[in-house]
């Protein structure tokens, strides 16, 4: 009977991906789920990100699949000349051309995405000059360059999220390393680094970003590098405080007495404790990166012209007050995106807060 009870207790232990979950991790997961607003925001945001990653299958001016003369073609993955479908030109087929579509349908069929426009596809045969209002063909209307607003929102959301997450990861790596070195060694290292951070933090980062973006040709990676120059300092103070507090603990002294290197002590013993406070700040750093990119795009110093940009769509809404759907659509997607990230950040903060107790209804 004892053996059966022990087997039952082992089977009831919480596991994740086949591994046993520690009591601390289980408590954090319960606290995260207890924050209903943050929990559901996480799932909504995850679905939105997942859908945006497959934007080419949702909004594209190329068919998903073409069957012509007994053969299958996938224009999304490969460019096919017009001559493959009985046309006259050797250049890539324009699937928005009614002549090309007619050639394909004579000997086959094609499957178009739900939104038959990409972020840079000019929409023809509009009911009125661009920007045109929402119709059954363009659900959120078109902008002042006759491009579908919904398609640009999907692609713009993807670029913004990937930019914010990449900036958060890189900023965290640099900030955690700087704070760890500063806090662990202390002394003159800490003193000199603090003076440097005070000078660096006092610089007018927005104006410097505008100046640098005006000098350097803007692109995804150049903007990421420029914002990384000023965003990495967000985590230095938190990590530095954790390392200053933990470097004199008994287990750190014991590891040092046993001959363990400073690098090993920092990575194995001190860094895991410092990451608890760091994880709570990551969603808010992502929000800062998204806001910075949107602001630069709005001012005209962001991504190259023609890119799918939420900030550029906001600027179009400001410049075209007679087309309110431009400003409303871009404002709503930005507001929803930032709100979800803030709610997720609050849930993560509750999950890593040691003073938070597990709700009684969660067990």
Number of C-alpha atoms within 10 A of each C-alpha: 6 7 8 9 10 11 11 11 10 11 10 9 12 13 12 8 6 7 9 13 15 12 11 12 13 17 21 23 18 18 24 22 20 18 19 14 15 23 19 15 22 18 13 14 17 12 12 15 17 12 15 21 17 13 21 23 20 20 24 21 23 25 20 19 17 20 17 19 14 8 8 13 17 16 17 15 11 8 13 17 15 18 14 16 21 13 15 11 11 11 12 14 21 15 19 17 9 10 11 17 16 14 16 21 15 11 13 16 17 18 12 19 18 11 19 21 25 26 24 18 17 15 19 10 7 16 9 8 12 17 22 22 19 15 12 7 12 20 14 20 23 27 23 18 16 19 23 29 27 23 27 26 22 26 22 23 25 22 21 24 18 16 19 22 18 16 24 23 15 16 25 24 13 18 22 25 18 19 24 26 21 25 24 24 15 17 10 10 13 18 11 12 17 15 11 12 13 10 10 14 14 9 11 10 16 14 10 13 20 16 12 16 20 13 10 12 13 18 16 14 11 16 23 18 14 18 19 19 14 18 22 22 20 19 24 24 18 20 29 25 16 22 23 20 14 21 19 12 11 10 14 18 14 12 15 14 10 9 8 13 11 14 10 13 18 20 11 10 16 23 19 12 14 22 16 18 17 21 17 20 20 22 24 20 25 26 21 17 24 25 17 19 25 23 19 19 22 20 14 17 25 27 25 14 13 10 17 24 28 28 27 25 26 23 19 21 22 15 13 16 11 10 20 13 21 28 18 14 20 25 17 11 16 20 11 13 20 19 16 23 21 19 21 26 24 20 27 25 23 23 28 22 15 12 8 13 13 18 13 6 6 10 7
